[in-house]
Amino acid sequence: MMTEEEVLAFWDKNKTFQKSIDQRSPSENFVFYDGPPFATGLPHYGHILASTIKDVMPRFWTMKGKRIERTWGWDCHGLPIENIIEQKLGLKTRKDILNIGVKKFNEECRACVLEYAQDWKKTIRRMGRWVDMEHDYKTMDVEYMESLWWVFKTLWDKKLIYEGRKAMHICPRCETVLSNFEVTQGYKEVDDVAVYPLFTITNGPFKGQKIVAWTTTTWTLPGNALLAVHPEKKYVLVTVEGVGLAKPVDVILAKERLEALRINGFTVGEPKKEFPASQLVDATYEPLFPIYTKHPNAFRIVTAPFVTMEDGTGVVHIAPGFGEDDMNLGLQENVAPIMHVEMNGQFVPEVVQWVKSLKNPLFELSGIQAKPKDEPRRTDAIIAKYLLAAGKLLDKKNHTHSYPHCWRCETPLLNYSATSWFVKVTEVKDRMIELNKKDITWVPDNFREGRFGKWLDGARDWAISRSRFWGTPLPIWRAEDGEILCIGSKEELEKYSGKKITDLHKHIVDDIVITKKGKEFRRIPEVLDCWFESGSMPYAQLHYPFENKEKFEKSFPAEFIGEGQDQTRGWFYTLHVLASALKDSVAFKHVIVNGIVLAEDGKKMSKRLKNYPEPQLIIDKYGADAMRMYLCCSPAMEAESLNFSEKGVDEVYKKVTLLAQNILSFWKLYAPSVKDAAPLLTPKSDNILDHWIVTKTGTLLNEVEHALATYHIPAGARPIVEFLQDLSTWYVRRSRDRCKADGADKMQAIKTLGWTLRQLSIALAPFMPMLAEGIYQELPENETESVHLCDWPSFAKASEGKPSIVEQMEMVRRIASIAHQLRADAGVKVRQPLRKLVTSVQLSKELVAILEDEVNVKSVAFSEKQEDFRKPMVEAQGLRVSLDTTLDTALKQEGFSRELIRSINALRKKKGLTINDTITIALSGDTKEVRATVESFREHILRSTIAQSLEWASAQNGFEPISIDGTKLSIRITKV
């Protein structure tokens, strides 16, 4: 049988993949989208899992008659590449990139994008996946980028693109905004400094009193502009003392939060005054920092319904420049943001200069990030020290909470009021929800209403511009007076500029100035979010609409896609947004969502910790097919986590790969002795075992077909593992004697097994394509060159009514299992014949014969009478079985002969003899009883051991000692 590498070479030589496409009609197109990965590292188990899904389904649908082109793509732009180049060139900041020049930086990015492409090609091929990696698309290709401009321009024309300022998360190291679904990828549990700052009220009924707020983002306090209280809650004035206070202090806070102060260790007196929030509204207060004291409309107490009583003090510090609620409240109250931190995370000059004027090194903020990556609490601690020294701090505590970090460089993000370009997702949100509910099949199904559906329910406008360098530039040219030109193609840009355009990257198009009606238009500096690029792949991979217009429009949307559950907020989402907006359609009809592959201990796989075996080592040891089948049967195929276990792959290797190979070897051993063993058609046989396995095989193919047709991979893979066990441990084992004999029954057994192996190779083909091919190529007179060029067979389903042969055989096996347990309990070996088995189930004559042979009894009787069942007996679930374990002399002699046959055949195997080798047998050490037993069963022994003769002799050289039930003998066998 061919090895996996030999199968791969066979496919390459015969161009089998291409043939599988070419043999199908274009009218049967089945479109599959492959999400593009980054080639900035080696493929890992997550990639192998997703690739397995992307190979299983197209292989199956190809065998169902579909034409499926599979084109690989590479994600080339964005922060992942930029971060690598920054590290390579030792660039720390955005300014460093500008110093070396955007052109040099971008060309360095271009050069490293496909650094690991050859490793990817090697791994994908070795996994047996069929995909065209030679005619791949790349998001950095000018054709791809031009289609992105078309997507942008189309959205622009639909008035779904706008520029605006919003509170968004930014990465200060990358100096760019992140979209909300990028932010969700980087949350971590962190310890922060939570502070209780004291603000002195400067007018109204509580003039001179201190109101206490609470915040976990201490670094935002210099940008404070308002304090918010809940409009419907009661507030109190109380005396607080203890913990770090030098003396008691009167403070104002929400009545419901008094107990929280006591829990934190403070002594809290009885309220001196209780009052509604309205008595605080419009009161002014002294800024914590004397930097922005003249900021218009600022430093007032206002109401906000989002103020919570679950933590803090019921008084919320509002910095309109840093947070969505804060920004919206600032707009409502006509208070502009105080932007005391720049996009790079450092404090603005006026803050730095004021700190320097304090002449206290403990408060130094110059050159320090608001949220340093290496010391994220450092700035918060400095500000807390200042407030404490100034008498403006009630308390500070460590606070554990979930905080977002950059999904690529892991820098803590800042919630920052920034300008960006947006897709107006909220405009198409209702349609997106509607399309998802009626036109997409999710596997698992709960993602429709669950993770994906809920994400759509909360969909916001999508920030698609990035203040970066290596990406597709936004096709926006703007004049000084604000007039905008949105460019939708190379041709349009060439018309406006008079220049030949061969590259659309930033360092090229930024130099292009457009003159129109006496005005100069210059391109804005931003590039597109790389998620916008991947979400546009259905159009851009075909250079639509500039090329392949008819092909695209006939094939959109895709029938199938598959990726990990994290893509519900990534690629799945961006595909859906753009398809809804551009085409009023879904982008895909069926989607399989896979889970995460973790280390065996349940932790994230870590190269540093070396807590998982390298994929290539597993493939080398067990084969790629065993890895694939392990994954196909795993919960990771159902969006759950998988703790990867080498033992699990080893188990699949033994239970599937080796078992299938052993069954094939058994068939090959006997097939040459049967004329016309080619198993082309469903075999006709009188033997009930053959009838059973043919029926069971048809049932298997139907089960696998239904599972894969509904995109449930484990439901198709797991029955194959069970079927192989049944085929080996029941059909092949029960048919061994049939295959050793001569006559029509042997021919029926061999043809039936050959036919079954062919159907098995088809069932295996989507999951274990190389093993399937190896089996198929060993079978004679195949109708097609490869199993992967076969049509999926059709089998009639079992009729309802009386129990099927499969159900009847299952009952026989259940009775046999009980009988074997009764034997074991009585200490009687299986090779020892017994007189009688009684069962409460009526069986046909053919099934009785199988049961008699299987449990080695002389007769099987049916009875419904309790008295006919003698001990030992088992009764369970309506089935009653008893076994007569009494042994007489005749039964003991027959048992002895069977043990002798087993010993002789074990010696044959030890000497490497096959069924084609005839032997002579010499026995020594006999007694009269033993001799009599052997002579009684001489012919049976000769036939069962393929022996020509059996003689008695004195033990000499070449004799090997054996012991049967305490009787010692010596045996010598000689090949004739």
Secondary structure as the mmCIF struct_conf table of DSSP 4:
data_model
#
loop_
_struct_conf.conf_type_id
_struct_conf.id
_struct_conf.beg_label_comp_id
_struct_conf.beg_label_asym_id
_struct_conf.beg_label_seq_id
_struct_conf.end_label_comp_id
_struct_conf.end_label_asym_id
_struct_conf.end_label_seq_id
HELX_RH_AL_P HELX_RH_AL_P1 GLU A 4 ASN A 14
TURN_TY1_P TURN_TY1_P1 LYS A 15 LYS A 15
HELX_RH_AL_P HELX_RH_AL_P2 THR A 16 ASP A 22
TURN_TY1_P TURN_TY1_P2 GLN A 23 GLN A 23
BEND BEND1 ARG A 24 ARG A 24
HELX_RH_3T_P HELX_RH_3T_P1 PRO A 26 GLU A 28
STRN STRN1 ASN A 29 ASN A 29
STRN STRN2 PHE A 32 PHE A 32
HELX_LH_PP_P HELX_LH_PP_P1 GLY A 35 PRO A 37
STRN STRN3 PHE A 38 PHE A 38
BEND BEND2 THR A 40 GLY A 41
HELX_RH_AL_P HELX_RH_AL_P3 TYR A 45 MET A 63
TURN_TY1_P TURN_TY1_P3 LYS A 64 GLY A 65
STRN STRN4 ARG A 67 ARG A 67
STRN STRN5 THR A 71 TRP A 74
STRN STRN6 ASP A 75 ASP A 75
BEND BEND3 GLY A 78 GLY A 78
HELX_RH_AL_P HELX_RH_AL_P4 LEU A 79 LEU A 89
TURN_TY1_P TURN_TY1_P4 GLY A 90 GLY A 90
BEND BEND4 THR A 93 THR A 93
HELX_RH_AL_P HELX_RH_AL_P5 ARG A 94 ILE A 100
HELX_RH_AL_P HELX_RH_AL_P6 VAL A 102 CYS A 112
TURN_TY1_P TURN_TY1_P5 VAL A 113 TYR A 116
HELX_RH_AL_P HELX_RH_AL_P7 ALA A 117 ARG A 126
TURN_TY1_P TURN_TY1_P6 MET A 127 GLY A 128
STRN STRN7 ASP A 132 LYS A 138
TURN_TY1_P TURN_TY1_P7 THR A 139 MET A 140
BEND BEND5 ASP A 141 ASP A 141
HELX_RH_AL_P HELX_RH_AL_P8 VAL A 142 ASP A 157
TURN_TY1_P TURN_TY1_P8 LYS A 158 LYS A 159
STRN STRN8 ILE A 161 CYS A 171
TURN_TY1_P TURN_TY1_P9 PRO A 172 GLU A 175
STRN STRN9 THR A 176 VAL A 177
HELX_RH_AL_P HELX_RH_AL_P9 ASN A 180 VAL A 183
HELX_RH_3T_P HELX_RH_3T_P2 THR A 184 GLY A 186
STRN STRN10 TYR A 187 THR A 200
STRN STRN11 ILE A 201 ILE A 201
BEND BEND6 ASN A 203 GLY A 204
TURN_TY1_P TURN_TY1_P10 PRO A 205 GLY A 208
STRN STRN12 LYS A 210 VAL A 212
STRN STRN13 TRP A 214 THR A 215
BEND BEND7 THR A 216 THR A 216
HELX_RH_3T_P HELX_RH_3T_P3 THR A 218 GLY A 223
STRN STRN14 LEU A 226 VAL A 229
TURN_TY1_P TURN_TY1_P11 PRO A 231 GLU A 232
BEND BEND8 LYS A 233 LYS A 233
STRN STRN15 LYS A 234 GLU A 241
TURN_TY1_P TURN_TY1_P12 VAL A 243 GLY A 244
BEND BEND9 ALA A 246 LYS A 247
STRN STRN16 VAL A 249 ALA A 254
HELX_RH_3T_P HELX_RH_3T_P4 LYS A 255 ARG A 257
HELX_RH_AL_P HELX_RH_AL_P10 LEU A 258 ILE A 263
TURN_TY1_P TURN_TY1_P13 ASN A 264 GLY A 265
STRN STRN17 THR A 267 VAL A 268
BEND BEND10 LYS A 272 LYS A 272
STRN STRN18 LYS A 273 PRO A 276
HELX_RH_3T_P HELX_RH_3T_P5 ALA A 277 GLN A 279
TURN_TY1_P TURN_TY1_P14 LEU A 280 ASP A 282
STRN STRN19 THR A 284 TYR A 285
BEND BEND11 LEU A 288 PHE A 289
TURN_TY1_P TURN_TY1_P15 PRO A 290 ILE A 291
BEND BEND12 TYR A 292 TYR A 292
TURN_TY1_P TURN_TY1_P16 THR A 293 LYS A 294
TURN_TY1_P TURN_TY1_P17 PRO A 296 ASN A 297
BEND BEND13 PHE A 299 PHE A 299
STRN STRN20 ARG A 300 THR A 303
TURN_TY1_P TURN_TY1_P18 PRO A 305 PHE A 306
BEND BEND14 MET A 309 ASP A 311
TURN_TY1_P TURN_TY1_P19 GLY A 312 THR A 313
BEND BEND15 GLY A 314 GLY A 314
STRN STRN21 VAL A 315 ILE A 318
TURN_TY1_P TURN_TY1_P20 PRO A 320 GLY A 321
BEND BEND16 PHE A 322 PHE A 322
HELX_RH_AL_P HELX_RH_AL_P11 GLU A 324 GLN A 332
TURN_TY1_P TURN_TY1_P21 GLU A 333 ASN A 334
STRN STRN22 VAL A 341 VAL A 341
TURN_TY1_P TURN_TY1_P22 MET A 343 ASN A 344
BEND BEND17 GLY A 345 GLY A 345
STRN STRN23 GLN A 346 PHE A 347
HELX_LH_PP_P HELX_LH_PP_P2 VAL A 348 VAL A 348
HELX_RH_AL_P HELX_RH_AL_P12 PRO A 349 SER A 357
TURN_TY1_P TURN_TY1_P23 LEU A 358 LYS A 359
HELX_RH_3T_P HELX_RH_3T_P6 PRO A 361 PHE A 363
TURN_TY1_P TURN_TY1_P24 SER A 366 GLY A 367
STRN STRN24 GLN A 369 GLN A 369
BEND BEND18 ALA A 370 LYS A 371
BEND BEND19 LYS A 373 ASP A 374
TURN_TY1_P TURN_TY1_P25 PRO A 376 ARG A 377
HELX_RH_AL_P HELX_RH_AL_P13 ARG A 378 ALA A 389
TURN_TY1_P TURN_TY1_P26 ALA A 390 GLY A 391
STRN STRN25 LEU A 393 PRO A 404
STRN STRN26 HIS A 405 HIS A 405
TURN_TY1_P TURN_TY1_P27 TRP A 407 CYS A 409
HELX_LH_PP_P HELX_LH_PP_P3 THR A 411 THR A 411
STRN STRN27 PRO A 412 PRO A 412
HELX_LH_PP_P HELX_LH_PP_P4 LEU A 413 LEU A 413
STRN STRN28 LEU A 414 VAL A 423
HELX_RH_AL_P HELX_RH_AL_P14 VAL A 425 ASP A 439
STRN STRN29 THR A 441 VAL A 443
BEND BEND20 PRO A 444 PRO A 444
TURN_TY1_P TURN_TY1_P28 ASP A 445 ASP A 445
HELX_RH_AL_P HELX_RH_AL_P15 ASN A 446 GLU A 449
TURN_TY1_P TURN_TY1_P29 GLY A 450 GLY A 450
HELX_RH_AL_P HELX_RH_AL_P16 ARG A 451 ASP A 457
TURN_TY1_P TURN_TY1_P30 GLY A 458 GLY A 458
STRN STRN30 TRP A 462 ALA A 463
STRN STRN31 SER A 465 ARG A 466
BEND BEND21 SER A 467 SER A 467
BEND BEND22 PHE A 469 GLY A 471
HELX_LH_PP_P HELX_LH_PP_P5 THR A 472 THR A 472
STRN STRN32 PRO A 473 PRO A 473
HELX_LH_PP_P HELX_LH_PP_P6 LEU A 474 LEU A 474
STRN STRN33 ILE A 476 ARG A 478
TURN_TY1_P TURN_TY1_P31 GLU A 480 ASP A 481
BEND BEND23 GLY A 482 GLY A 482
STRN STRN34 ILE A 484 CYS A 486
BEND BEND24 SER A 489 SER A 489
HELX_RH_AL_P HELX_RH_AL_P17 LYS A 490 SER A 497
BEND BEND25 LYS A 499 LYS A 499
BEND BEND26 THR A 502 THR A 502
BEND BEND27 HIS A 505 HIS A 505
HELX_RH_AL_P HELX_RH_AL_P18 LYS A 506 VAL A 509
TURN_TY1_P TURN_TY1_P32 ASP A 510 ASP A 511
STRN STRN35 VAL A 513 LYS A 516
TURN_TY1_P TURN_TY1_P33 LYS A 517 GLY A 518
STRN STRN36 LYS A 519 ARG A 523
BEND BEND28 PRO A 525 PRO A 525
STRN STRN37 VAL A 527 LEU A 528
HELX_RH_AL_P HELX_RH_AL_P19 CYS A 530 GLY A 535
TURN_TY1_P TURN_TY1_P34 SER A 536 SER A 536
HELX_RH_AL_P HELX_RH_AL_P20 MET A 537 ALA A 540
TURN_TY1_P TURN_TY1_P35 GLN A 541 PHE A 546
BEND BEND29 GLU A 547 GLU A 547
HELX_RH_AL_P HELX_RH_AL_P21 LYS A 549 SER A 555
HELX_LH_PP_P HELX_LH_PP_P7 PHE A 556 PHE A 556
BEND BEND30 PRO A 557 PRO A 557
STRN STRN38 ALA A 558 GLY A 564
HELX_RH_3T_P HELX_RH_3T_P7 GLN A 565 ARG A 569
TURN_TY1_P TURN_TY1_P36 GLY A 570 GLY A 570
HELX_RH_AL_P HELX_RH_AL_P22 TRP A 571 LYS A 583
BEND BEND31 ASP A 584 SER A 585
BEND BEND32 ALA A 587 ALA A 587
STRN STRN39 PHE A 588 ASN A 594
STRN STRN40 VAL A 597 LEU A 598
TURN_TY1_P TURN_TY1_P37 GLU A 600 ASP A 601
BEND BEND33 GLY A 602 LYS A 603
HELX_LH_PP_P HELX_LH_PP_P8 LYS A 604 MET A 605
TURN_TY1_P TURN_TY1_P38 LYS A 607 LYS A 610
BEND BEND34 TYR A 612 TYR A 612
HELX_RH_AL_P HELX_RH_AL_P23 PRO A 615 TYR A 622
HELX_RH_AL_P HELX_RH_AL_P24 ALA A 624 CYS A 632
TURN_TY1_P TURN_TY1_P39 CYS A 633 CYS A 633
BEND BEND35 SER A 634 SER A 634
HELX_RH_3T_P HELX_RH_3T_P8 PRO A 635 GLU A 638
TURN_TY1_P TURN_TY1_P40 ALA A 639 ALA A 639
STRN STRN41 LEU A 642 ASN A 643
HELX_RH_AL_P HELX_RH_AL_P25 GLU A 646 VAL A 652
HELX_RH_PI_P HELX_RH_PI_P1 TYR A 653 LEU A 658
HELX_RH_AL_P HELX_RH_AL_P26 LEU A 659 TYR A 670
HELX_RH_3T_P HELX_RH_3T_P9 ALA A 671 SER A 673
BEND BEND36 VAL A 674 VAL A 674
TURN_TY1_P TURN_TY1_P41 LYS A 675 ASP A 676
BEND BEND37 LEU A 681 LEU A 681
BEND BEND38 ASP A 686 ASP A 686
HELX_RH_AL_P HELX_RH_AL_P27 ILE A 688 ALA A 709
TURN_TY1_P TURN_TY1_P42 THR A 710 TYR A 711
HELX_RH_AL_P HELX_RH_AL_P28 ILE A 713 ASP A 726
HELX_RH_PI_P HELX_RH_PI_P2 LEU A 727 VAL A 732
HELX_RH_AL_P HELX_RH_AL_P29 ARG A 733 LYS A 740
BEND BEND39 ALA A 741 ALA A 741
BEND BEND40 GLY A 743 GLY A 743
HELX_RH_AL_P HELX_RH_AL_P30 ALA A 744 LEU A 764
TURN_TY1_P TURN_TY1_P43 ALA A 765 PHE A 767
BEND BEND41 MET A 768 MET A 768
HELX_RH_AL_P HELX_RH_AL_P31 PRO A 769 GLU A 778
BEND BEND42 LEU A 779 GLU A 781
BEND BEND43 GLU A 783 SER A 786
HELX_RH_3T_P HELX_RH_3T_P10 VAL A 787 LEU A 789
BEND BEND44 CYS A 790 CYS A 790
HELX_LH_PP_P HELX_LH_PP_P9 ASP A 791 PRO A 793
HELX_LH_PP_P HELX_LH_PP_P10 ALA A 796 SER A 799
BEND BEND45 GLU A 800 LYS A 802
HELX_LH_PP_P HELX_LH_PP_P11 PRO A 803 SER A 804
HELX_RH_AL_P HELX_RH_AL_P32 ILE A 805 ALA A 826
TURN_TY1_P TURN_TY1_P44 GLY A 827 GLY A 827
TURN_TY1_P TURN_TY1_P45 VAL A 830 ARG A 831
BEND BEND46 GLN A 832 GLN A 832
STRN STRN42 LEU A 834 THR A 839
BEND BEND47 SER A 840 VAL A 841
HELX_RH_AL_P HELX_RH_AL_P33 LYS A 845 VAL A 855
TURN_TY1_P TURN_TY1_P46 ASN A 856 ASN A 856
STRN STRN43 VAL A 857 PHE A 862
HELX_RH_3T_P HELX_RH_3T_P11 GLN A 866 ASP A 868
HELX_LH_PP_P HELX_LH_PP_P12 ARG A 870 ARG A 870
BEND BEND48 LYS A 871 PRO A 872
STRN STRN44 MET A 873 ALA A 876
TURN_TY1_P TURN_TY1_P47 GLN A 877 GLY A 878
STRN STRN45 LEU A 879 ASP A 884
HELX_RH_AL_P HELX_RH_AL_P34 THR A 889 LYS A 910
TURN_TY1_P TURN_TY1_P48 LYS A 911 GLY A 912
TURN_TY1_P TURN_TY1_P49 ILE A 915 ASN A 916
STRN STRN46 ILE A 919 SER A 924
BEND BEND49 GLY A 925 GLY A 925
HELX_RH_AL_P HELX_RH_AL_P35 LYS A 928 SER A 936
TURN_TY1_P TURN_TY1_P50 PHE A 937 PHE A 937
HELX_RH_AL_P HELX_RH_AL_P36 ARG A 938 SER A 944
TURN_TY1_P TURN_TY1_P51 THR A 945 ILE A 946
STRN STRN47 ALA A 947 TRP A 952
TURN_TY1_P TURN_TY1_P52 ASN A 957 GLY A 958
STRN STRN48 GLU A 960 ILE A 964
TURN_TY1_P TURN_TY1_P53 ASP A 965 GLY A 966
STRN STRN49 THR A 967 LYS A 975
#
